Amino acid sequence: MIAHGDLPCQEFVELVSDYLAGELDPDQLRRFAWHLTVCPPCLYYLEQMRGIVQSTSAMRDSRLAPDTRASLLATFRDWKTTTACPTDHLDI
């Protein structure tokens, strides 16, 4: 696990959703913002997640076929248990 200051990359990744929702407390927000200044891979990850949120927000009104919806939900449900931290492989 890579750490920059007092916020490891893994914790940064776990905070992204709360950050995008504007739900970080002031201390978390300070640590999160500082991490962005020293960790380009996490900045890239945040930009990718922001793009995904914006793209999927536009899809809310569209209808998915039931089997497609079930497949997507299963994929996201299993994602956290099968996906490593996006920066774990980097030597920063």
Secondary structure, DSSP 8 states (H G I E B T S, - for coil): --EETTEEHHHHHHHHHHHHTT---HHHHHHHHHHHHH-HHHHHHHHHHHHHHHHHHHTTTS---HHHHHHHHHHHHHHHHH---TTTT---
